[in-house]
Every structure is written in structure tokens, then in C-alpha cells.
Amino acid sequence: MQLELDPQAISIIIAATSVVIGVFMSVLSLRNLVKSRQASVFLDFHSQADLEFIEIVSETIVEWNWTSPEDFLEKYGPRSNPEAYAKFILVASFFDSMGKLIEGKLTSAKLVPEALAVFCVSWYEKIESIEPYIVGRWRSSGSVNSTKLLYKKLKELGYRSPVQSG
């Protein structure tokens, strides 16, 4: 038994096959785009964390100490020490941005470079005692919440701070 197809049936089959192949190729292209974007974000994290940034983060984590929000403000606040406060804002903004990317599902905490992950965990544990002050001062919990989300995701991945509190 031989199946005979007229030209219209053949063109419908070819069109349907083309659509299926087009959808398949689109899905593959989208997957590659997502992987490419995640790689781009990973590289952006690295390029933003230059030597100067690493020195600033290290200084704020290791050398800065405070006993209360008032003590923090006296030592590192915008009026008493504008240079230190600028460093604080730089680091806070960096980790906030990383947290917002994860919050928006634009990247994964798994893609945060290991050195930055350890710095973030150490940073959040350092500022945790003044978190309510920061939220009140900035009139927004958004920045702290994004950093806290990043911190929690990194802790879930097993990262911990090498810096001993004390």
C-alpha cells in the first residue's frame, strides 16, 4: 500500500516541520542566552571587585570596630569620617546589587565568585549589629534585605566567615 500525498499536504507537513524546528532552535538559543548572561554577570562581579575594592572590604571587615550604632556613627559616620562612610556605602551598595540580582532571579548565588562570597558573609555578619540603625537611617530596608538574602543564600551553599568576631 502506497501513500500518496498531494502538493498541499506536502506543503503543510513541511510547514509544520519548520515550525517545530524553529521552536526547538528558539529554545536552544534562549538557553544559550541565559548561560551567556550568567557568565557575563559572573565576569562583572570579578571586574567590579578590583584590588582597591578588596582592600576597602578587608579594611571594613577586619579593622573597623564598633560597640553600638552610635559608636559606628561617631567613628565612621558621614559627618565624623566622610571618607570611611563613603567606603561603607561603596561596599554596602556592591553587596546590595549582588543581592538584587539574585532576588530578581537574574543570577544565582552559586555564580558568586568564592572570594566575594566569603567577603559578603563576613560583611553581613559585621554589620548585622547595626542593621536596624541602617534601615532607619536610610528609611528603607530594601538594601539590607537584598544583602541579607544574598547572605542567606551563600550560607546555604556552605560559605562562612573566616573572620572571628570579638
Secondary structure, DSSP 4 states (H G I P E B T S, - for coil): ------HHHHHHHHHHHHHHHHHHHHHHHHHHHHHHHHHHHHHHHHHHS-HHHHHHHHIIIII---SSHHHHHHHHSTTT-HHHHHHHHHHHHHHHHHHHHHHTTSS-GGGS-HHHHHHHHHHHHHHGGGHHHHHHHHT-SHHHHHHHHHHHHHHHTT---SSPP-
